[in-house]
Amino acid sequence: MSGDSKIGVQAVGGLVRTGATRRIASESVAAARPPVRVAAQDALPVARLITMAGELAAQGPSVDVSRVAALRTAIAGGSYAPDAAATAKAMLAFQKGSGA
């Protein structure tokens, strides 16, 4: 048996299946995919990954949290007025690859 016929459901929510039931799992699909191989030089020991994660966490946020809070307050209060020319200039510089 395959698909919905395993549980005997041919109608769900008032909708009746008109086409053939599909196969949910097939041994031929599993056999067609070769196992993933990882080269020895690409594998990192778990201890090294844990160390790297700790180092990244210790660096702290890369965002100026106080600046974000000040901007949010200004936006919410209606006093934030972005400089359209400066924004456009920064966007063009970013697109050209020269940074900000």
MODELLER restraints for C-alpha pairs under 7 A, 6 or more apart:
rsr = mdl.restraints
at = mdl.atoms
rsr.add(forms.Gaussian(group=physical.xy_distance, feature=features.Distance(at['CA:2:A'], at['CA:22:A']), mean=6.86, stdev=0.5))
rsr.add(forms.Gaussian(group=physical.xy_distance, feature=features.Distance(at['CA:2:A'], at['CA:23:A']), mean=5.19, stdev=0.5))
rsr.add(forms.Gaussian(group=physical.xy_distance, feature=features.Distance(at['CA:2:A'], at['CA:24:A']), mean=6.61, stdev=0.5))
rsr.add(forms.Gaussian(group=physical.xy_distance, feature=features.Distance(at['CA:3:A'], at['CA:21:A']), mean=5.60, stdev=0.5))
rsr.add(forms.Gaussian(group=physical.xy_distance, feature=features.Distance(at['CA:3:A'], at['CA:22:A']), mean=5.31, stdev=0.5))
rsr.add(forms.Gaussian(group=physical.xy_distance, feature=features.Distance(at['CA:3:A'], at['CA:23:A']), mean=5.00, stdev=0.5))
rsr.add(forms.Gaussian(group=physical.xy_distance, feature=features.Distance(at['CA:3:A'], at['CA:24:A']), mean=5.32, stdev=0.5))
rsr.add(forms.Gaussian(group=physical.xy_distance, feature=features.Distance(at['CA:4:A'], at['CA:10:A']), mean=6.80, stdev=0.5))
rsr.add(forms.Gaussian(group=physical.xy_distance, feature=features.Distance(at['CA:4:A'], at['CA:21:A']), mean=6.39, stdev=0.5))
rsr.add(forms.Gaussian(group=physical.xy_distance, feature=features.Distance(at['CA:10:A'], at['CA:16:A']), mean=5.91, stdev=0.5))
rsr.add(forms.Gaussian(group=physical.xy_distance, feature=features.Distance(at['CA:10:A'], at['CA:17:A']), mean=5.71, stdev=0.5))
rsr.add(forms.Gaussian(group=physical.xy_distance, feature=features.Distance(at['CA:11:A'], at['CA:17:A']), mean=6.22, stdev=0.5))
rsr.add(forms.Gaussian(group=physical.xy_distance, feature=features.Distance(at['CA:74:A'], at['CA:80:A']), mean=4.99, stdev=0.5))
rsr.add(forms.Gaussian(group=physical.xy_distance, feature=features.Distance(at['CA:90:A'], at['CA:100:A']), mean=5.42, stdev=0.5))
rsr.add(forms.Gaussian(group=physical.xy_distance, feature=features.Distance(at['CA:93:A'], at['CA:99:A']), mean=6.00, stdev=0.5))
rsr.add(forms.Gaussian(group=physical.xy_distance, feature=features.Distance(at['CA:93:A'], at['CA:100:A']), mean=6.08, stdev=0.5))
rsr.add(forms.Gaussian(group=physical.xy_distance, feature=features.Distance(at['CA:94:A'], at['CA:100:A']), mean=5.76, stdev=0.5))
